[in-house]
Amino acid sequence: MVSLLEMPQIVSNRVSHETAPSPEQKTGESMIEIENLDFAYGTNRVLHDIDLSIPARAVTAFIGPSGCGKTTLLRCLNRMNDLIDGARITRGSIHIEGIDINSPGVDVVDLRRRVGMVFQKSNPFPKSIYDNIAYGLRIAGVTKRSRLDEAVEKSLRSAALWDEVKDRMHVSGYGLSGGQQQRLCIARALAVEPEIILMDEPCSALDPIATAKVEELIRELKTQYTIVIVTHNMQQAGRCSDFTAFFYLGRLIEVDTTSKIFSNPSQRQTEDYITGRFG
Amino acid sequence: MIAPKHILGTFDEALASLRNNVLMMSSLAERSLGNAFSGLFQRDDDLCALAIADDEEIDQLEKQIDKDGIDLLLRFQPVASDLRRVVSAMKLSSNIERIADQAVNTARKARKLNQHPALSEMQVIEPIYQHALAMFRDGVDSYAREDVTLALTMEARDTTLDQMNAKASQRLIERMAQDPEQLRGYLNLMFIARHLERVGDHATNIAEDAVYAIAAEDIRHQHSAA
């Protein structure tokens, strides 16, 4: 099994370069374990025998050419693929903190609360900024105004958006810029206090300044959350992530520290892809 | 194994141009060393002047390689082996420029020596020169041919060069005591041996950078780290 946790020197290096984690933080432990995973859309098998361990409180980037299965794998992690007819895991398992997320007893709504997602295109609800953030909490049964206020402010601060919107909380989320809308979506995901945040090309529609703000946000969030990001932007993967996994034709070709992948990858296919020799 | 071409042809062209300039620069530096030492051994001031004059072109090439390397980093954001090649090319050019400086230093001292009767101790310089020149050629060769095995011979050869230099210095010091009237001449020969010892150091650096470019291994300062 390809496991980043089998590289203790890498994990300990990373910890030593960060602010010392509080005792309850479990930096470096595995959060997600994917074992022998096959996935198919109908009869079309798109993921083959994926074995991957994703560490807690770190950023793991999925890279690879279009159609390699990275977004499909990302969507497996909070069972978003359940919404697609004929899409199914045909073999293997995904465990999050030891729990098989595809076992019959798992509450999918609760799973998606624990594993939040941010999409390629920002998708705020046609509601006020405040209601966008409060939406998930209200669904979860929170009605007390003071608790909602507190959670909204905390989420917006965590998403580095509070100072920009605090005086217009009741205007539509659509009134924000593209970058602000994406950070609003991140704040919305944070409001329900997830443990994992999945990001599917979160900056592909953003300008460089908005991209930098989201990347800085990712850096801040990784001290508390496990982040998995799909990106086509090699430089972004290099800047943001601690670990990088390269996929090709539905297979995991290589996973290692981001520094290793972008300086001296072990596999020729990885080298050819990241250096632009594919094709 | 030859790497396939990049999808971006301009990227391949920029990398090839950078490499060609490094190889051109090394050819010019080798020629300068040849002119400086021929000027010394044949007592030919014109060859010394040529070595000194050629340095300008080598300096300009160093600047060009730095400019092209920065431009390449800026435009193509290379990673993995491409990044290592760019970084190594820039480091190589710096070492080659310093080797060319040693040729200039030698040429200047040779012109001074040429003003006086020939010293028989000149012969101690010849084998040191041949050894250092071979190291320089092989250092550049290891880069050009991506030959790690050749590059790894350099450290031991540099130790040999250091020993040759020490031995030559010892002999020249002895001669200074025996023949103080030629003190200035012996001193210049000692400096020239020292210039060759520096050529060996830069050639070793070049081979180390070649290993980094080829195999992503940093083999520098391994003894000091142990």
Interface residues (C-beta under 8 A of the other chain):
Chain A: M234 Q235 G238 F262 S263 N264 P265 E271 D272 I274 T275 G276 R277 F278 G279
Chain B: A3 P4 K5 H6 I7 L8 F11 F76 Q77 P78 V79 A80 S81 D82 L83 R84 A216
